[in-house]
Amino acid sequence: MNWAAISRWGPPVLWMAVISLGSTDAFAASETSRFIGPVLRWLFPNASPDTLELAHAAIRKAGHVAEFAALALLWGRALSWGTAVWQRGAVVRALLFTIIFAILDETHQAFESGRTGSVIDVGWDSLGAILAIVGRWAIVKCREGDTGSRGENNAPGVLKRADGD
């Protein structure tokens, strides 16, 4: 068994399986409201039913953003394997793979009886992927500022083109 390949490709593939499981009827809004609803009612006992429904929807959309942010980072890690920096080509491919999977995930949901596929949800998913990549880039830039200039070519995590520019 090739542990390096499993370590590299396993996390994004496993996370895609988790996302796919979350796209089944078991995680439809009618199902998640059974455990999110009581928590919201406990936290906000005076909130109207409309407010609680809006909060439930916001939590679900935040879930889209978070799960696809994680997927983009996992793809970035896998595609940059063995390098100290994330090359631009790897970042672009990570975003493309994540967005393509978002489209496939929403298509999958269209075939689930308790779910609906939504272009808007692909947008939320894509937003999560973009925020994760931009956030990672910002963190790397802040770390460079904290530790002094390391030079463009040897700073870990710096986004740069594969040709070194």
N, C-alpha and C positions, 0 to 999 in steps of 0.2 A: 504494500500500500504506500502510495506517495504522499507522505504527511505534508510536504511543502505545498503540493497542489490543493490538498484539503484545507490547509490553513489559509491559502490564498483565495480560493474560489468558494469554499464552504460557507463563510459568513454571508456573502450577498445572496447565494442560492437559498440558504436556510431562511434568511429574512424574507425573501420573496415567497417562500412557502408559508411563513407566518402571515404575511399580508394576504395571500390567497385564502387562507383559512378565515381571516377576518372579513373576507368578502362574501362569505356564505350567509345563508339565512340566519344562522345562529347569532350573527352579529348585526342583524338589521336594527333599525332605529326602534322598532317595537320591542325588540329583545333587550337592547342596551338600556332602554328607559326603565326596565325592571330593577336595575341596580343603580343607575345614575339618578333616576327620579327621586328615590327616597333620600339619597345623599343631598341632592339640591334642596329638597323640601326641609331637610334638617338644618342645612346651612342658611337657608332663606325662608323661614317659616311664613313670612308675610307677603311673599312674592305671589303674583297672580299666575294662573295656569299658563297664560301666554308668555310671561317672562320665563317661567321654568322651561317651557318648550323651546324658547329661543336659546336659553343657556345650554340645554341638552344638544341642540343643533350646533352651537358654537364649540362645545366639547368634541363633538364628532368631527367637525371640520379641523380643529386643532390636531386631532388624531391623524387625519390625512397628512397634514403638514409634517408632523413629527415622524411618522413612519416612513415617508418618502425622503425626508431629510437624512434619516439614518441609512436608508438604502443608497442614496447618492454618495455618502461618505464611505460606505462599505465597498461600493464599486470603485471609488477613487483609490482606496487602499489597495484593492486587488489589481487594478490596472497600473498602478505605480509600484508594484511589487519589486523589491530589490533595488530601489533607488531612494536616495535621501530626500528627493524633491518630487512634487507632483508636477509632471509635465503637462503643458496646456492640452496636448492631444489626449492624454488620459482623462483630464477633467472634462473635456468636451464629450468624450465617449461615455464617461460616467453619467453625465447629464442626459445624453441621448438614450442610454440603456434604461435609465430611471424613468424618463418620460415615455418611452415605448412600453415599458412595463406598466406604467400608470394607465395607458390606453388599453392594454390587454386586460388589466385588472377591472377597469370599468366595463369592458366588453363582457368579461366573465360575469359581473354583477347583473348585466342585462338578462342573463339566462337563469338567474336565481329568482324563484317565485316571490320572495319577500324583499327583493332588492331592485334597484333601478340603476342602470349605467348613466353617468352624467358627464358631459363635457366640462361642466363647472368643476366637478371633483377632480378631473384631470388637471385643471388649472390650479386647484389647491395643492395637489400632489407635486406639480411642477414648481410651484412657489416654494414648497418645502425643500426640494432638491436644490434650487437656486440659492435659497437662504443658507443652507448648510455649506455649500461650496464657498459662497461669499464670506460667511462667518469664519470658516476655516482659514481662508486667505487673510482675513482681518486679524485673527489671532496670531497667525504666523508673523504678520507685519508688526504687530504690537510687541511680540517677543523679540524681534530683531531690534526694535527701538529700545527695549529694556536692557539688552545685553550689548548694545553697541553695534556698529555696522560690521557685519561679517563678510560683506561682499556678496554680490548677486549670485555667483556660481556655487558657493558652498553653504548657503543658508538653508537649513533643513525646512522642507515644506513650502518653499517658494514656488509659485506657479511660474513656469517659463516654458517656452516652446521647446520641442524636442531637438531642434537644431542648435539650441544653446543661446538664442537671442532673447 
